[in-house]
């Protein structure tokens, strides 16, 4: 039987990936006040694998349907790097931390963001003990650059 310490280590996100998650920016689809509380969960590229536009569209549709059963209002946004050359379609949903973790796990995401009055905390979906407070407000993490035509979060179309 595996020890608890072994299981915890197995669930930890690598430092290099964790650093990428900590350097997040957002591009909002609606006014900023809609996003100040609750979870931000990516709908694309589950398990850190890169999918093409068609595959990600199908995944997003599936996950949006799943989240719509929560009866909480959802808002859409992109999460990515500062210039949005890498961006993933995400959803903002006002829900509890535990429910956010369950939704992130159902969407097969390694991590998610949780906002409390605009303050952002990054959480490991498998283990809430691995978390990082970004010490910044959502408004300081908004990307103000024009959206690039290409998106590094999408792989080439499968043949």
KELUM-896924 format. One line per 4 residues: number of its first residue (from 0); their letters; for each residue x negated, z negated, y negated of N, C-alpha, C. Coordinates in Angstrom, 2 decimals. Last residue first. Layout:
# residues N
NUM	A	X:Z:Y:X:Z:Y:X:Z:Y | ...
This chain:
# residues 159
158	XXXX	4.90:38.76:-14.93:5.19:40.12:-14.42:5.77:40.06:-13.06 | 5.69:36.65:-17.66:5.33:36.83:-16.25:5.70:38.23:-15.81 | 4.42:36.89:-20.94:5.54:37.06:-20.01:5.03:37.30:-18.61 | 1.96:34.43:-21.79:2.42:35.81:-21.74:3.57:35.90:-20.76
154	XXXX	3.09:31.16:-22.88:2.22:32.04:-22.11:2.75:33.47:-22.22 | 3.29:29.29:-25.83:3.96:30.21:-24.91:2.93:31.06:-24.19 | 1.89:27.91:-27.65:2.58:27.11:-26.63:3.26:27.99:-25.59 | 0.98:29.56:-29.61:0.06:29.29:-28.50:0.70:28.43:-27.41
150	XXXX	2.78:32.00:-31.07:2.89:30.59:-30.70:2.03:30.35:-29.47 | 2.95:34.16:-33.94:2.56:33.86:-32.57:2.64:32.35:-32.34 | 3.76:33.91:-36.60:4.51:34.79:-35.68:4.19:34.48:-34.23 | 3.96:30.63:-38.12:3.22:31.79:-37.64:4.07:32.62:-36.67
146	XXXX	5.85:29.47:-40.79:5.80:29.54:-39.34:5.04:30.79:-38.89 | 4.00:28.17:-43.57:4.95:29.14:-43.01:4.76:29.25:-41.50 | 3.52:24.58:-43.73:2.99:25.94:-43.70:4.06:26.90:-43.17 | 4.13:21.97:-43.64:4.69:22.72:-44.76:4.16:24.15:-44.81
142	XXXX	5.01:19.58:-41.29:4.21:20.78:-41.55:4.89:21.58:-42.63 | 5.08:16.12:-41.65:5.83:17.37:-41.72:4.88:18.51:-42.04 | 4.10:13.58:-41.66:3.77:14.43:-40.52:4.59:15.72:-40.50 | 5.12:12.11:-43.65:3.72:12.49:-43.80:3.25:13.40:-42.66
138	XXXX	7.68:11.60:-42.70:7.53:12.51:-43.84:6.08:12.95:-44.05 | 7.27:9.63:-40.72:7.61:11.01:-40.34:7.35:11.99:-41.49 | 4.47:7.58:-41.55:5.89:7.88:-41.63:6.11:9.35:-41.27 | 2.04:5.93:-39.55:2.40:6.92:-40.55:3.90:7.16:-40.47
134	XXXX	0.99:4.76:-37.27:0.75:4.16:-38.59:0.99:5.16:-39.72 | 1.48:5.49:-34.66:0.75:6.44:-35.49:0.42:5.90:-36.88 | 0.98:3.49:-31.96:1.68:3.53:-33.23:0.87:4.42:-34.16 | 1.15:4.30:-28.63:0.27:4.31:-29.79:1.13:4.44:-31.04
130	XXXX	1.15:3.19:-25.21:1.80:3.68:-26.41:0.81:3.58:-27.57 | 1.57:2.24:-22.16:0.66:3.14:-22.87:1.43:3.72:-24.04 | 3.86:0.93:-21.41:2.72:0.10:-21.83:1.65:0.95:-22.52 | 5.62:2.76:-20.41:5.75:2.41:-21.83:4.63:1.50:-22.33
126	XXXX	5.03:5.23:-18.33:4.60:3.84:-18.50:4.60:3.48:-19.98 | 5.96:7.80:-18.33:5.91:7.11:-17.05:5.61:5.62:-17.20 | 5.75:8.65:-20.96:7.06:8.65:-20.32:7.09:7.87:-19.01 | 4.01:6.99:-23.43:3.85:7.65:-22.14:5.21:7.54:-21.43
122	XXXX	4.81:7.37:-26.88:4.93:6.64:-25.61:4.65:7.55:-24.44 | 4.11:6.90:-30.27:3.95:7.79:-29.13:4.00:6.94:-27.86 | 6.01:6.13:-33.06:5.22:5.59:-31.96:5.26:6.61:-30.82 | 6.53:6.31:-36.54:6.39:7.03:-35.27:5.52:6.26:-34.29
118	XXXX	9.05:5.43:-38.81:7.72:5.09:-38.28:7.62:5.61:-36.85 | 11.72:5.93:-39.40:10.72:6.92:-39.78:9.31:6.65:-39.30 | 13.09:3.83:-38.22:13.10:3.96:-39.68:11.96:4.87:-40.17 | 11.39:4.56:-35.56:12.15:3.42:-36.05:12.02:3.44:-37.56
114	XXXX	11.00:6.96:-33.03:10.99:6.64:-34.45:11.90:5.45:-34.74 | 8.93:8.03:-30.49:10.08:7.20:-30.82:9.94:6.77:-32.27 | 8.00:10.80:-28.49:7.83:10.04:-29.73:9.09:9.23:-29.97 | 6.62:11.12:-25.17:7.65:11.36:-26.18:7.34:10.49:-27.39
110	XXXX	5.03:12.64:-22.29:5.10:11.69:-23.40:6.26:12.07:-24.32 | 5.43:14.40:-20.21:4.46:13.33:-20.02:4.58:12.25:-21.09 | 8.61:15.48:-19.17:7.62:15.40:-20.23:6.71:14.20:-20.00 | 10.88:16.10:-17.63:9.54:16.23:-17.05:8.44:16.28:-18.12
106	XXXX	13.33:15.42:-18.41:12.82:16.69:-18.95:11.39:16.95:-18.48 | 13.48:12.95:-17.28:14.35:14.00:-16.74:13.93:15.38:-17.23 | 11.68:11.62:-18.98:11.35:11.79:-17.56:12.21:12.89:-16.94 | 13.13:11.67:-21.34:11.83:12.34:-21.29:11.41:12.58:-19.84
102	XXXX	15.32:10.07:-20.55:15.53:11.48:-20.91:14.21:12.26:-20.85 | 14.03:7.60:-20.14:14.73:8.25:-19.04:14.95:9.74:-19.31 | 13.11:7.10:-22.75:12.16:7.24:-21.65:12.81:7.97:-20.48 | 15.55:6.85:-24.07:14.63:7.93:-24.45:13.62:8.18:-23.33
98	XXXX	16.49:4.51:-22.92:17.21:5.76:-22.66:16.34:6.97:-23.01 | 14.59:2.76:-24.02:14.71:2.90:-22.57:15.43:4.19:-22.21 | 15.09:3.05:-26.80:13.79:3.38:-26.24:13.88:3.62:-24.73 | 18.31:4.54:-27.55:17.41:3.41:-27.32:16.09:3.90:-26.72
94	XXXX	18.82:7.26:-29.90:19.08:6.54:-28.66:18.10:5.38:-28.53 | 19.25:10.12:-31.40:19.31:8.71:-31.77:19.76:7.94:-30.54 | 17.02:12.74:-30.89:18.27:12.12:-30.47:18.22:10.63:-30.78 | 15.63:15.82:-31.33:15.66:14.47:-31.87:17.02:13.89:-31.53
90	XXXX	13.85:18.09:-29.33:15.13:17.55:-29.76:14.91:16.14:-30.29 | 11.79:21.03:-29.66:12.04:19.64:-29.30:13.41:19.23:-29.80 | 9.63:23.63:-28.97:10.98:23.27:-29.35:11.27:21.89:-28.81 | 6.27:23.37:-29.91:7.25:23.31:-28.83:8.60:22.92:-29.40
86	XXXX	3.43:25.15:-31.08:4.64:24.37:-31.35:5.58:24.47:-30.15 | 0.59:26.13:-32.59:1.06:25.63:-31.30:2.26:24.76:-31.62 | 0.67:26.68:-35.20:0.25:27.79:-34.34:0.51:27.43:-32.87 | 1.28:24.70:-37.02:2.35:25.17:-36.15:1.97:26.43:-35.35
82	XXXX	-0.69:23.41:-38.35:-0.33:24.73:-38.86:0.76:25.41:-38.02 | -0.81:20.97:-36.85:-0.50:20.96:-38.27:-0.08:22.32:-38.81 | 0.92:21.37:-33.66:-0.23:21.06:-34.49:0.11:21.29:-35.96 | 4.24:20.09:-32.96:3.04:20.87:-32.67:1.86:20.44:-33.50
78	XXXX	7.68:20.39:-32.58:6.55:19.48:-32.60:5.32:20.29:-32.23 | 10.56:21.50:-34.27:9.35:21.83:-33.53:8.38:20.68:-33.66 | 13.98:20.56:-33.71:12.78:20.63:-34.50:11.66:21.18:-33.64 | 17.43:19.61:-33.78:16.33:20.38:-33.24:15.19:20.46:-34.23
74	XXXX	19.44:16.83:-32.88:18.91:17.72:-33.91:17.69:18.41:-33.32 | 22.37:15.44:-31.47:21.01:15.93:-31.32:20.68:16.87:-32.47 | 24.37:12.58:-31.17:24.06:13.80:-31.90:22.60:14.17:-31.69 | 25.39:11.59:-27.94:24.66:11.29:-29.17:24.36:12.60:-29.86
70	XXXX	26.38:11.96:-25.39:27.33:11.78:-26.51:26.65:11.27:-27.77 | 24.95:12.63:-23.20:24.68:11.31:-23.79:25.65:10.97:-24.92 | 25.29:15.22:-22.52:26.11:14.24:-21.80:25.95:12.83:-22.36 | 23.32:16.56:-23.79:24.65:16.58:-24.41:25.60:15.60:-23.73
66	XXXX	21.14:16.47:-22.09:21.21:15.52:-23.20:22.58:15.48:-23.85 | 21.79:18.60:-20.33:21.59:17.24:-19.82:21.76:16.21:-20.93 | 21.76:20.73:-22.12:22.99:20.40:-21.39:22.93:18.97:-20.86 | 19.09:20.67:-22.81:20.10:20.44:-23.85:21.42:20.06:-23.20
62	XXXX	17.93:21.36:-20.36:17.71:20.03:-20.90:18.70:19.69:-22.02 | 18.84:24.05:-20.05:19.11:23.03:-19.02:19.00:21.63:-19.61 | 17.76:25.22:-22.36:19.21:25.26:-22.12:19.61:24.18:-21.12 | 15.02:24.83:-21.88:15.67:24.20:-23.04:17.17:24.14:-22.85
58	XXXX	14.66:26.47:-19.62:14.44:25.03:-19.54:15.15:24.30:-20.67 | 15.19:28.98:-20.76:16.02:28.49:-19.65:15.88:26.97:-19.50 | 13.11:29.09:-22.63:14.50:29.18:-23.09:15.45:28.63:-22.01 | 10.89:29.03:-20.95:11.14:27.90:-21.84:12.57:27.91:-22.37
54	XXXX	11.18:31.56:-19.72:11.21:30.33:-18.91:11.53:29.12:-19.79 | 10.91:33.22:-21.99:12.12:33.27:-21.16:12.27:31.99:-20.34 | 8.31:32.58:-22.99:9.50:32.40:-23.82:10.79:32.34:-22.98 | 6.39:30.94:-20.34:6.67:32.01:-21.30:8.00:31.73:-22.01
50	XXXX	4.64:27.76:-20.19:5.61:28.74:-19.70:5.83:29.81:-20.75 | 2.12:25.58:-19.27:2.58:26.53:-20.27:3.47:27.58:-19.62 | 2.48:22.14:-18.40:2.21:23.52:-17.99:2.79:24.46:-19.04 | 3.16:19.52:-18.88:1.98:20.05:-19.55:1.61:21.46:-19.14
46	XXXX	5.58:18.92:-17.74:4.37:18.53:-17.00:3.10:19.12:-17.61 | 7.28:21.60:-19.48:7.24:20.34:-18.74:5.95:20.18:-17.94 | 7.65:23.45:-21.82:6.39:23.21:-21.11:6.33:21.86:-20.40 | 10.23:22.09:-24.00:9.39:23.15:-23.43:8.22:22.59:-22.65
42	XXXX	11.42:20.10:-25.29:12.25:20.80:-24.32:11.45:21.87:-23.58 | 10.19:16.89:-26.27:10.00:18.34:-26.14:10.94:18.89:-25.06 | 11.81:14.49:-28.18:11.41:14.89:-26.83:11.29:16.41:-26.80 | 12.05:11.76:-30.10:11.76:13.18:-30.20:11.14:13.56:-28.86
38	XXXX	14.54:9.19:-30.54:13.46:9.85:-29.80:13.29:11.29:-30.22 | 15.26:7.07:-33.40:15.50:7.62:-32.07:14.29:8.35:-31.53 | 15.40:7.86:-36.87:15.55:6.89:-35.79:15.81:7.61:-34.47 | 15.10:10.01:-38.64:14.35:8.79:-38.88:14.44:7.74:-37.77
34	XXXX	16.29:12.50:-38.85:15.31:12.29:-37.80:14.62:10.93:-37.86 | 17.88:12.93:-41.03:18.51:13.03:-39.70:17.59:12.56:-38.58 | 16.27:13.00:-43.27:16.90:11.73:-42.93:17.61:11.75:-41.58 | 15.40:15.69:-43.59:14.53:14.71:-42.93:15.25:13.44:-42.51
30	XXXX	17.70:18.32:-42.80:17.16:17.34:-43.74:16.45:16.21:-43.00 | 16.63:20.51:-40.09:17.62:19.91:-40.99:16.93:18.94:-41.94 | 14.46:21.28:-38.65:15.49:22.30:-38.86:16.54:21.83:-39.87 | 10.99:20.50:-39.23:12.40:20.11:-39.08:13.34:21.28:-39.34
26	XXXX	8.13:20.30:-37.64:8.81:21.24:-38.51:10.30:21.04:-38.25 | 5.49:17.93:-37.34:6.85:18.38:-37.04:7.32:19.38:-38.09 | 2.49:17.10:-35.56:3.21:17.41:-36.80:4.56:17.97:-36.41 | 0.15:14.94:-33.88:1.37:15.75:-33.93:1.87:15.95:-35.36
22	XXXX	-2.03:13.65:-32.63:-2.24:14.49:-33.81:-1.05:15.44:-34.02 | -1.37:12.46:-30.25:-1.42:11.60:-31.45:-1.54:12.42:-32.73 | -1.69:14.54:-28.41:-0.34:14.04:-28.70:-0.31:13.20:-29.99 | -4.50:14.62:-28.42:-3.72:15.79:-28.89:-2.32:15.33:-29.26
18	XXXX	-5.08:12.14:-27.28:-5.53:12.43:-28.65:-4.78:13.63:-29.24 | -4.05:12.55:-24.71:-3.45:11.52:-25.57:-3.82:11.76:-27.03 | -5.88:14.38:-23.71:-4.49:14.80:-23.93:-3.79:13.83:-24.88 | -8.15:12.69:-23.64:-8.19:13.95:-24.39:-6.78:14.46:-24.68
14	XXXX	-7.37:10.47:-22.00:-7.69:10.29:-23.41:-7.68:11.59:-24.22 | -4.53:11.14:-19.86:-5.96:11.21:-20.14:-6.22:11.05:-21.64 | -2.04:8.75:-19.27:-2.35:10.08:-19.77:-3.82:10.07:-20.18 | -1.38:6.85:-16.35:-1.97:6.95:-17.68:-2.27:8.40:-18.03
10	XXXX	-0.58:6.70:-13.72:0.41:7.11:-14.72:-0.17:7.30:-16.12 | -2.81:5.70:-12.43:-2.31:7.03:-12.06:-1.36:7.58:-13.13 | -2.95:3.14:-13.41:-4.00:4.09:-13.76:-3.55:5.52:-13.49 | -0.69:2.05:-12.15:-0.75:2.12:-13.61:-1.79:3.14:-14.05
6	XXXX	-1.47:2.23:-9.45:-0.30:2.96:-9.92:-0.30:3.11:-11.43 | -3.65:0.46:-9.50:-3.85:1.86:-9.13:-2.70:2.71:-9.62 | -2.35:-1.94:-10.16:-3.37:-1.40:-11.06:-3.64:0.07:-10.78 | -0.77:-2.34:-7.89:-0.12:-2.08:-9.18:-1.12:-1.46:-10.16
2	XXX	-2.11:-0.64:-4.99:-1.97:-1.79:-5.89:-1.29:-1.36:-7.18 | -0.55:0.85:-2.19:-1.34:0.95:-3.41:-1.09:-0.26:-4.30 | -0.84:0.00:1.18:0.00:0.00:0.00:-0.88:0.00:-1.25
